Amino acid sequence: MTDIDIDIEQYKVTEEPFYEAQDDEVALYAAAYEARLPVMIKGPTGCGKSRFIEHMAWKLGKPLITVACNEDMTASDLVGRYLLDADGTRWLDGPLTIAARIGAICYLDEIVEARQDTTVVIHPLTDHRRQLPLDKKGELIDAHEDFQLVISYNPGYQSLMKDLKQSTKQRFTGLDFDYPDSKTESEIIEKETGANAEISDKLVKIAHTARNLKGHGLDEGISTRLLVYAATLINKGIEPKAACRMALVRPITDDKDIRSTLDHSIESIFG
Amino acid sequence: MQESDLQAYRDKLKCSFPQIEECFEDYIQDCLRNLSNDGIENYLSGASLICMIGRGWEPVMIYLEEMPEMANRLGEPILEIVSKAVWDMSRTPNGKAIPPFMQCLPEASRRLGTLEQMQHFLDILFEMMETTTTSVHGHHKTHSSQGFPELLKQIPFLLNQLSLEGLKNWIEYGTRNYLSHPERQKDYFSLQSADSKAMLQRERHGTLYMDNERKLDMYLRSMWEDESYFVPYSLGFDEMRKPVPYYDHLGIRVPDVYDDLNGVSGLDRYRITIAHIAAHRKWTTPIIADNFSPFQRLAIEHLEDSRVEYLMLKEYPGLRKHLLALHPKPVEGDCNTETESCVRHRLAMLSRAILDENHGYKNKHILEFTAKFHDALKADDSSTKAMADIAILFTARTRLQSDQSPNIRFENTVVDYRDDNRHMWIFIEEGDEEEAFEDKRETKPQEVDIDGLPPRHYAEWDYNTSTFKPDWVSLYESIHPSAEAKDIDAILDKHKSLAKQLKAILDRLKPQQFVRVRYQEEGSELDLDVAIRSLIDYKCGAQPDPRINMSHKHDGRDIAVMLLLDLSASLNDIPAGSDQTILQLSQEAVSLLSWTIEQLGDKFAIAGFHSDTRHNVRYYHIKGYSEQFDDTVKARLSAMEAGFSTRMGTAIRHASHYLENQNADKKLLLILTDGEPSDIDVDDEQYLIHDTKKAVDEVSSKGMYSYCISLDKKADDYIQDIFGKSGYTVIDNVEKLPEKLPLLFTALTS
C-alpha cells in the first residue's frame, strides 16, 4: 500500500555482471545518471543492452527494476491496478510506481513493443516534474531522488507502426549500441563462457557472415548472445558444427537458401 | 584366315554392293574378335536384311562396320534389334532417315552403355517417328516425319547434355507442340528455335544456376562481403572452346550448370568458383602485362591463383577438401619432355604441390618453389607483385626447349573453378601492331522506345505433361487509353437510388476503430460494473462471475482488392432481353463497384486484359493502387473496349504480382469474365482451363483470395474446376450486374 513494505534489497544487483566496454558508454551513462537524465539505448538484439544496464546498476549501487514490454501491456501494467480481495478492492503498485517510490533505475526493455498510448504514462516522470500521477487512485507521487528511467529498443526490425512518438523520443538522451568489433566480441565470448580463443574467433567470423545478410533476407544478424550460447554448447562437449547449426542458424531463419548459405559458411570456417 | 572360310562368310551375306568387297575381310576379322559364332550368323543375316531395303550401300556399310563393337559393348541381341529396327523403318515413309539413324547409333551406344538403356532410347526414337509421321487422308501414313532426321543429327549432342529421361521430355515437348507445323517442328528438333533451347536448358542434368541464384548471391554477400551481378553462360553450345568463368565490371560470369564432380556437389562447385573469384577481387592487384612473355604470364597467373586460394583457405579452412577434390592431380613424369610442351603440366604440378601437402612429387624445382611460395606467405598476405617475381624465377629455372612445341599437354592441368585471370593484367599497349588501322567505330546508342514497357514472359501450365512451358506467353502492359470522364459520372447519376441503398450497407461495414470487449477473465482493465456485481454476488455467498475484466481491440479493415476485367470480343454481345451490351453493363457495374470501394477506403486497383495468341497478351491498367477514383480513372473506364480472346491464366499471374506487393491483411483478386478461357492459337479447350486453374492455385498459395464473377450461363461446366467450390458466382441475369456486383463485394469482404 505504501512505500514502507517494499523490499529494496531484492532489486539490488549483488554480483558484478560481466561487461566489456566498447567505447565510452560507461562514462556517458554515469554522467547522465548523475544528472538523473532519462536514457534511451538503441541497438540490435543481443548486443548487450540489458547487460550494460545491469552492470551500471551494480556499479552505481542502485536497485534495478526491469520491465519487458509487450503489445498486450497497458498503462495499468506499469502504474498499478486495483485488485479484488476479501474486503473489496486493493491497490497494487506497478513496477514503474515502485521504482519511483524507492528510487530505483526503471528499465523498460523493448519499449516500442508496447502500444504508443501506454508509453505516454512515462512522460511526467521524464521531464522536470518527475512525478507520477495515479489517476485511478487519486494519488500523485513525487519520484525518489535516485529514480531514473531507462528505455531500450531495437530500431532494426520493427515495422513502421512500431516507433516511438516524437514526444516520447525527445525526453531521452540516447546511446547507440552495436555488435562489438571482432576482437572485443571474441574476448567477450571467451570471458563469458571460458571457450578458447580459436573457437571464439571462428564463432565471430560466422556471425559476420550472417550480419552481412542483414536486409537481404535476414532481419537481424547473429547476436553476441547467440554466439555465447553456441560457445556454451561447445563447452558442453557438443561438436562445434552441430552446436553452431543449433545455436546460430536454426533460431534466426526458416529460409532454406539462407540456411544453406550459413551452413556452408560453418562448414568452411570450422573445416 | 583361310580363303575358303572367308568365302563361306561372304556367301552368307546376301548383298552385292561392290563397296563391301574391299573391307569385308576386315569386318570378319573384327567379328571373330568380338562375337560368338551365333553372333556372326546374326550379324550377317542382319546385314543382308538391311541390304534388302534398297537404301544403297551406306546403311549396310555402317552396320557392318559398327555392329561388332557395339554388340561387344551392349551384348549380341543388339544385332537383331538394330536390323529389325532398320527394316521397320524402311516400311514407313521415313526411309530417308535410315542413314542418319545408323550414324547416330555408335555414339548413342557409347553414351548409354547398356542394352536396356539402348532399348529405351530406340523406343523413344520410334515413338517420336510414329507420332510425327502424318497422313493427309485416310489411315495410311504417307508423309514422312519432318523432325525425325533433324533429331537424329542432334542425338550425339543431346545425349551429351541430357539424361534419357530428359531427352524423352524434350522430344515429347517438341512433338506435342509442333505436331501440325512441319517447319517449326524442324526448327525445334534441329535446335534452332528459342523454345527448343529453353526446353533443353530445363531438362539438363546437374545443378542449374537458375535454381540457386539466390543462394549464390547470399554466399558472395555473406562470406565475402562482396556484391556483383552473376551472368550465366552456357556450356552447351560451344564444343570447340569451352568458356571459363571470369569477371569484369559487368559482373561475374559463371556456367549455367555444374554437374557433381569427384564428390563435390554442383552447388559447392559454384561456391568454389565464386570463392576463387571473390578472393581475386579481394587480394589481387593488377600488374602491368607488357613486359612479360606469355609463359611468364601463365606462371604468374598460376602462382597468383595459388596465393588467393591460400589466403582463402586461411579464412575458410573447410573449403580445402573441395579444392583438393577439384584440383587436377598431374602425375609426375606423365608429360614427355621430348615430344610435348610441358609448361602447363609443370605449373599444374606446382599449383597442386602448393595446395596439397601430400603431393608426393620428387621434382626438385617443384619442391623448391613450393617452399619459396610458403615462405613468401608466411608473414603476411604477400602480393601479386611478389608472386610475379617467384613465377619469373620459376619460368627461368625450368625452361625447356620443348616448351615451344605446339603439342601442349593439357591433360590433368585444367583447374575448372579458376577464372581466366583477365582482371590481373594492365595492358599499356593495345597490341603488337602499333599502327592498328581500324579506329574504333562509334556506334550511336539506339533510341530507347519509352512508350511501352518491355514484355513480361510468363510460363504456362501444360496439363498433358504436368509441366510448365517456360516463358511461353508474352504480356505487354500499358495504361488504358482515356475518353470522357463525364460518361461515368452519368452512369453513377443514373444509379443514384442504388447508390443510396449501397451507402446504407456501407455505413454498417465501415470499420469501428476501437471495440471494447467485455466479460473477459483476463483483460487490460477492470470492468468496474461487472466487478462490483461480482463482489456483491460474492458477499451474498453466491458464485461470483470471474469475468470482470475488459479489453479493447482494433477492428480495422485492411483489404487490398484487384479487379481484373476480361475485355474479350464477346463483351460486345447484347444479352437476350436487354438493350445494352455486356460491355456497357460491365462498365456500369465496375463504376458502381469502384465508387463503393472508394467509400470504404480499401486499397483498390482495376485492370483489363485480352489476348491475341500467346505472343500478345495485353494488360491495361485502368486504376492503380495509388490513384483515387477521380476523373483520370473515370476517363479510362469510359474508354473500355472489347476485342480478341481470353488468356486468363497469364493475366491472373500478372495481376496477382501487383496485388502481392500490397501491404494488407487480406488480398482479394476479383475476376469479372463472360466466358471460359480461350485463345485462337489453342485447339484444346481444356488446356487454358487447366492453366487458369494452376494460376488460381498459385494465387491462393501466396495467401491471396481469388473470386470469379462469371456472366456465362454455361459456366457451371468449367468454372468450379478453376475457382473451386466457393470461389465463384454466376450471374445469369446480366442486367442485374450493376446492382449485384457491389453487393457481392460487400458481402465478400464483411
Chai-1 contact restraints between the chains, C-beta under 6 A:
chainA,res_idxA,chainB,res_idxB,connection_type,confidence,min_distance_angstrom,max_distance_angstrom,comment,restraint_id
A,T74,B,S524,contact,1.0,0.0,6.0,A-B,restraint_1
A,Y82,B,L526,contact,1.0,0.0,6.0,A-B,restraint_2
A,T209,B,S222,contact,1.0,0.0,6.0,A-B,restraint_3
A,T209,B,M223,contact,1.0,0.0,6.0,A-B,restraint_4
A,N212,B,R221,contact,1.0,0.0,6.0,A-B,restraint_5
A,N212,B,S222,contact,1.0,0.0,6.0,A-B,restraint_6
A,N212,B,E225,contact,1.0,0.0,6.0,A-B,restraint_7
A,L213,B,M218,contact,1.0,0.0,6.0,A-B,restraint_8
A,L213,B,S222,contact,1.0,0.0,6.0,A-B,restraint_9
A,D257,B,R214,contact,1.0,0.0,6.0,A-B,restraint_10
A,D257,B,K215,contact,1.0,0.0,6.0,A-B,restraint_11
A,S260,B,K215,contact,1.0,0.0,6.0,A-B,restraint_12
A,T261,B,K215,contact,1.0,0.0,6.0,A-B,restraint_13
A,T261,B,M218,contact,1.0,0.0,6.0,A-B,restraint_14
A,T261,B,Y219,contact,1.0,0.0,6.0,A-B,restraint_15
A,T261,B,S222,contact,1.0,0.0,6.0,A-B,restraint_16
A,S265,B,M223,contact,1.0,0.0,6.0,A-B,restraint_17
A,E267,B,G318,contact,1.0,0.0,6.0,A-B,restraint_18
A,S268,B,Y316,contact,1.0,0.0,6.0,A-B,restraint_19
A,S268,B,G318,contact,1.0,0.0,6.0,A-B,restraint_20
A,S268,B,L319,contact,1.0,0.0,6.0,A-B,restraint_21
A,I269,B,Y316,contact,1.0,0.0,6.0,A-B,restraint_22
A,G271,B,P317,contact,1.0,0.0,6.0,A-B,restraint_23
A,G271,B,G318,contact,1.0,0.0,6.0,A-B,restraint_24
